[in-house]
C-alpha cells in the first residue's frame, strides 16, 4: 500500500509499505477514506519533535472498517469511524481522569518509536488498537471531510476552552489563528462570552476567525495586542487566554492580556528543551495556568455538535487532493502557500 513515510530529517514522501494486519483481538483494520496533514508532521520532518525514523506518519484520519478482532463487539465491518490521535482504553486511572492521551495502554498514531511505534493514518490502511473504547462511529449526514476534524483540531480547540473555565459574559482572547485557535474561538461561543478576541497574523486567517465566531481580531503585524486588548476591556484585561501557539513569545503576550485572577489555558505545543516562561508577571496577577494533552473523550460531544450544525469546520478545509499528491500537499501545507489551512487527502 501507499503511505507517507518519514525516512529522516527533511525526508518525507510516499512509499510502498506492507499493508498492516491485526495484532491484538481488540484491533480493527481501517481502509482510510480521508486523512489530513498536521503541523506535528512538519515538526517531525524538521526535527522539532525528536523523531525515530523511519515510520508512517499521520494521526488525523477517518475510514471504513474492513476487519475486526475477535474481542471487538461495538463495531463491525463496514462502519465509518474516526480515530483519536492516541487510542485509549477508557478504563484505567488516566482515562477516568480525562487524561486519555497518557493512557498506558495506548500509543500515538504516526509518531515513531518514542511515542509507541504505531503506524499512522497518512496511508491507505491503518491498524487501530483498542477499537471499542477509542473509535467513534460517524453519523449519517456527516461527511468524511468534516468528521476528520473531530479527533484533533476540534477536540484540542475545545479542550483549550474547557480549561479556560469560561462563564457567560466573560471575555476571552485566543492567541493563534491556525486551525486549533480557530476551533477554540468557535467553541468558546458555546459559553456565551461577551468578547472573543482572536490574536494572530495572516489576514485571511483572521477573516476566517470573524466568520467562525470571533467578535474582534488583532493583527499582530499592525497592532500591539496588549494595548488593543486593554483598550477593548477598559484597561482590565480578559478573563481567560487560550494559547494555541505555545511559544515563548505567546506566553509573554498571554501574561500581558490577562486580568488579575484570570486563567491561562495552553494547548499550543511548545518547542523542546527549556524555554522562558513569564512566571513572575503571572504570579503577580494571581493567574491560574492549565495545560496538557487533549481529553479525547470529548469526541462524541463534538461529533454531535457537528451533526446538528452547532459548529462549522468548512472554512478550515481549504484543499481536497488525491492521496497520490501527498508530496505537493505537504509542501503547500508546510509553507502555507495558496492560503492553505488544512488539506484533506483522499486515498
Secondary structure by P-SEA (a helix, b strand, c coil): ccccccccccbbbbbbbcccccccccbbbbcccbbbbcaaaaaaaaccccccccccccccccccccccccccccccccccccccccccccccccccccccccccccccccccccccccccccccbbbbccccccbbbbcccccaaaaaacccaaaaaaaaaaaacccccbbbbbccccaaaaaaaaacccccccbbbbbbccaaaaaaaaaaccccccccccccaaaaaaaaaccccccbbbbccccaaaaaaaaaacccbbbbbbcccccccccccaaaaaaaabbbbbbbcccccaaaaaaaaaaaccccccccccccccccaaaaaaaaaaaccccccbbbbcc
